[in-house]
Structures are given as structure tokens and as C-alpha cells.
Amino acid sequence: MIDKRPRIIDVERKPQKCPVCGERVVDIIYGTGDMTKIEYLLEYRKEGMMGGDNIPRRPPLWECVCGCRRFRKVNRDGTDAPVKVKMLKNVRKAPATRINWESNMAIDAVGKNEGSKTHHYRVEVRTELGEKEIVSVTAVDEQDAEDMALSLVMKGTVGLKGRVCTYNVVVDEE
């Protein structure tokens, strides 16, 4: 059966959930080029849908996370509301601690019903370029947490430009 409802829905304010599928509604970020949703999530640690570089004349501002509907802001009388689209260059990164990383040893411990062996750690890392970041890690001990943080920095997963850690501090979260 073909869905004849419009793909873009006019709304007065951002909906919390999509009226069609019930999923969350997130911002559309314009000026992203070929960036994928996963690349955006890893670099900025925020949820959003990629709008590309071309901004339409009547741009939708929000999209359902499954992508079934987009939402455009309008006034009460149905006329287009003046809007400011969210541009990638204006997006501030959320702290890296918003993502909790799990080490392989912690995953194995949970798989063996030994979840009591795992702990939450915050690892402060500094790179050779002077960058500082705090990484949230679930691991079985401090050494495992530090190894996980070093691996994330070395692979470039945390979003830092440096790849070599010059200073690390591991703190156990109670």
C-alpha cells in the first residue's frame, strides 16, 4: 500500500515524537557535506540528521530518527515562520563523557554473569598536541580502563587530533 501522506509536515513547534511512527524527533543539521550520521555522532556526540550542503527555500528543521517524516515550522495561520537553520559550523561538541565506552574484558564479564566485576571509570587523557578530554569507560579494573582510553585516542575515535597520550589519570566512579 502506498503512503499518500506528505513527507514534510507543517508544525508550530518541534514535536517530541513523530505522529506516524512514534520515534524521537531530532534537529536537521545543514552544511554537513558527505558526513554520515555515525561520523556526526562520534565527532559531536549529539543526535541529529544530516541535511547536506543544499538548504531548501522552505527548509524543514526537524526529522524523525527513522526518517519517515520531516517537520517545517509555520505560524498559526499556516504561513512560513521565519527560521534559522542549524548549521554544522555553529554546532558545539558535547563532552566525550556523554558516550560510555565498554572494554572487551567488561563485555566478557557481563556475558559470563560477572557484572559485579565491572566498574565505571573516568579517564582524563592529554595528547601530544595539548588536547585534554575526559572519557567515560566501563572496565574490570583501572589498567583495563586506561588501555581502553588509550586505544580510543590512538584510533581517533574520541575526536582528538593527537594520537599519542602524554598524560592519563584514571578515577573510579562510585
Buried (B, 14 or more C-beta within 10 A) or exposed (E): EEEEEEEBBBBEEEBEEBEEEEBEBBBBBBBBEEBEBEEBEBBBBBEBBBBBEEEEEEBBBBBBBEEBBBBBBBEEEEEEBEEEBBEBEEBEEEEBBEBEBBBEBBBEBBEEEEEEBBBBBBBBBBBEEEBEBBBBBBBBBBEBBBBBBBBBBBEEBBBBEBEEBEEBEBEEEE
